[in-house]
Amino acid sequence: MELRELQDWFTPDELDPCPRCRQAAAIAMADAEALLCFHCGYIRWPGGETSVRQLQRPGAASETSVPDSRR
């Protein structure tokens, strides 16, 4: 299943504009304070951000954008 196919599971009023691609294809999960865009694959959570594409690449776990907690 393609990521964009998941978008069909939701009505347009359930989806928000993505902060990265600006398409109305993102689902916000308030309880988790997270967001997933079905158009570009952008993923944001309180600890950082990444994308579906980054997670699918080998060694991707070390490439996610996570704030430095030592500051």
Secondary structure, 3 states (H helix, E strand, C coil): CCHHHHHCCCCHHHCEECCCCCCEEEEEEHHHCEEEECCCCEEEECCEEEEHHHHHCCCHHHHCECCCCCC
